[in-house]
Amino acid sequence: MSQTARAARPEPEPGTDGGHPARLAGAGAGATRAAGGSRFAETLHAEWTKLRTLPGTGWLLLAAAALTIAVSAAADAGATCGSVGCQADPAKLSLTGVQVGQAIVAIIAVLAISNEYSTGMIRVTLTATPRRSCVLAAKAALVGGLTLVTGALAVLGSVLAGRLILPGRGFTAAHGFPPLSVGYGPDLRAAVGSVLYLVLMALLALGVATAVRDSAVAIGLVLGLLYVFPIVSSVVGNQHWQRHLEQIGPMNAGLYVQATVDLKILPLTPWQGLGVLAAWAFGALLLGAVVLRVRDA
């Protein structure tokens, strides 16, 4: 290239990477993603600090695991199987305590957001992080993560209790019941499904609490939502409506994942039932996000 051509060729502006639009756009997008990831990480750290310093969080998590195992063990000890073909589901029986643990998990999730409203801390949180969706996502990640760990410990303890106790109550291979084992497909699905059930229940409670703000009201709504469907279903005489109520109720449908016998008579398959609960949890979080955005804008 001649010296004249080189002189006529414009020099790129400093720091523009030659001024190429595609390179500039790529650099801008990368910076935006990095900034977004950094903001979420900071929000997550701030929410973790608040949650772990919240009075009673550790004790409630411990209580959720301990009561789940204790109630499951008590249910195992109270069951008997004296003959071949006795009507029982050992896996579901050994996971009975999940129905108690879910209430404590729901309380933890409610306190994760409603405590900030009661103290006025929510104003500081939203001033520091104006993106409401980022705040709720961070809370959901932490509540879900803590529930996942707690639920896994509680479920494993419950399965172990069932494995140790049920053979002495007549649930033996001779009666058609091999020992409970997470190496057995249906038992593994019941155990993993129970952990996911607790996580989804916590997210459902978090969404409700975000929408209503008050701890007592939120806990009442969540527990009412769980138990109103079984109560109404038990008093409705029409079997067609009973079946539909069991299909749409978050607790009834979600707990189908624990079943390992007589699956064909269930209103939904185990994973479909858990999907119903997931839809309730997603809907609650979406409602909470909308209310958080509108009322605290």
N, C-alpha and C positions, 0 to 999 in steps of 0.2 A: 504494500500500500504506500502510495506517495505521501510525502510530507504535507502536500496541499489537502489530500483526502483526510488525513488524520487530523489536520487542523480544523477541517469543516465538520468533523464528527463531534456531536455534543458530548461533553463529559457527564457522567451520572452525578446526580446530587449526592452529597455525602450521606451515608446511612440509609439510602433508598434501595440498595441491592440492585443497582442498575436501572431502577425505575420500572421494572417489569410488573404489570398489574397482577399477574397470577402469583408472583413471588410475594408481592406486597399483601395480597389478600390472604395467602397462606400464613404469612407471619402474623397478620392481625388476628386470624381465627385461632392460631395456636396460643397467642397471648391471652385471648379471651377465655379459652378453655383452661389455661393454667391459672388465670385469675379466679375463674369460677370454682375450680377444684380447691384452690387455696382458701377461698371464702368458706366453702362448705366444711373443709377440715377445721378451720378456726371455729365455726359455729358448732361443729360436732364436739370439739374439745371444751368449749364453753358449756354446752349442755351436759356433757359428762361430769364436769366439775360441779354443776348445780345438782345433778341427780345423785351423785355419790355423797354429797354433803347434806342431802335432804334427810332430816331426822327420821329414822325408822326404815329407810330403804333396805339396808342390809338385813335387818331383823325380819322384815316382811318377806324378802327373798328366801331366807332360811326357813321361815315358817311355811312358805308355800311348798318347799321341797319336803320338809319334815312331815307336814300334815298329809301331803299326797301319799307318801310312803306308809305312814301310820294307818290311814284309813284303808288303803289297799290291803295292808297286812291283816287288819281286823276283818275285812270282807273275806279274805282267804280263810282265816281261822274259823269264821262262822259258816262256811259252806261245807256241804258233805256230798259225797257221791258213792252210794253203796252198791251200785249195780252197773252192769254194762248198759250203755246207751242212756245214762241219766242226762237230763236236759240241762246243759250248762255250757258256758263258753269260758274256759279257763283264762284266756288272754284278756277278755273284757272284764272278767271278775277281778283279775289282778291289777287292772288299771282303774278301778272304781274311784280311787282317791283323786283322780284328775278332776272329777266333778266338784271336789272341795278346793283343790288347788287353783282352779280357774277363778274363783271369787277373790282370792288374795292377789293373783296376778292382775285382775281387773282393777283392784284398789291401787296397786303400784302404778299402773298406767294412768289412772285418773289423777293421782297426786303429782305425776310428772308435769302436768300442765296446769291443773286447777290451783295448785299451791302458789304458782306465780301470779295468778289473778287475785287470790286472796291477800297477798302481800304487796301487790302493786309492782312486783318485779317485772311483770310482762312488758311494762312501758320501757324499761331499760333495755330489755331483750330486743324489742322491736326497733328501738332507736339505734342500737348497735348493729342489728341485722334487719334492714328494712324489707328484705325479701321474705315475706311470710312463709312461702312454700319451703324455703331453705330451713327455717326454724322448725317447721312441723316435720320435714323429712329427717332432720337430725334427731329430733325426739323419737320419731318412729324407729329409726335405726337403732338407737340406744335401748329403747324399751323392748324392741323385738330381739335384740342381741342378748340382753340380760335374761329375758324370758326363755330364749333358746337354750342357754346354758343351764339355767335353773330347771327348766322342764326336762332336759336330757338327764340330769342327775336324778330328778324325781322319778322319771319313768324307768330308768335303769334300776333304781332301788326297788321300785314296785315289782318289776319283772323278777328280780332276784328273790324278793320276798315270796312271790307266787311259786317260784321254782322250788324253794325250800319248804314251804308250808303245805301246798296243795297235795303232794303225794301222801302226806299223812292224813289227809281228809278224804281219801278214796279216789283222788284224781290220778290214777296210775295207768301204765300202759295196758294192764290187764283189763281195765274198764274203757279202753279206747282213748286214753289221754296221755300222750307222751309228755315228758317234762317241758316246761316253757323254755324256749331258746330263741335268741335273736338271730340264730343261724337258720331258723325255720321261716320260710317265706311269709306266711300269714301272721306269725307272731312278730316278725320284724316290721311288717307293714302296720300292724296295730301300734307298736311302740313308736315308730317314726311318726306315724299319723297323729298320735297323742301329743307328741312334742310340737308338731306344727299346729295342732288344735289350740294349744296354750298360747302360742305366738300370735295366732290370728285373733284369739280372744283378747289379748292385750292390745292389739292394734284397733280392734273394735272399740274397746273402752277408751283408748286415747282419742279416737275420732269423736266419740260422743262427748267426752269431757271438754274437748276443744270447742265444740259447738255450744255447749250449755254453760261452761265456765265454773259452775258451782260443784264442789266435791260431792256433797250429799245428794244433790239432784242427779248428777252423773252416775254415781254408784247405784242409786235407786233405778234409774232408767236401764242401765246395763243388766242388772239382776232381773228386773221386770221383763226385759226383752228375752232373757234366757229362759225364764220359767213360765211366762204367760202362755207360750205355745203348748208346752206339755200339759198345763192345767186345763186350757180350753179343749185340747184334744181328748183329754180323759173324760170330759163331761159331754162332749158332742156324741150323739147317738149314731149319726150317719157315718158309716165306715169310709165312704168316699171322701168326706170332708176330713175325717181323722187322718187319712193317708196324706192328703194334701197339706194339712197343718204340720205333719211330721216331716214332709219334704221341704217346707220353707222355713221352719224354725231353726235358728242358728245352732242351738245346743243339740236338739234331736238329730238334725242332719249331720252336724260335725262329728258327733260321737259314733256314727255308723262306721267310721274308719277303724274303730276298735274291734269290730265284729270279725270273727274267724270261722264261724259255723252258721249254717242256714242262711247264706248270703242271698239266695234266690227269693226269699220272702221279704227282704228289706225293700222299703219304698224307693231307695236309691242305692247305687253301688257305693262302697266305702269312699272312693275318691270323688265321686259326684257329690256326696254329702259334705266332704271337706271343701269342695268347690263352692257350695252354697254358703258356708261360713266365710270363705274368702270374699265372696261377693258382698256379704254384709260388712265385713271389715273395710273393704275398699270404699263402699258407699259411705260409711261413717267417716273415714278419713277425708273423702272428697267433700262431704258436708262441712267437716271441721275446717278444711282449707278455705272453703268459700266464705264461711262465717268469719274466720280470722282475717281474711282479706277485706271484707266489707265493713265489719264493725270496728276494726282497728286501723283502718286506712288513714 
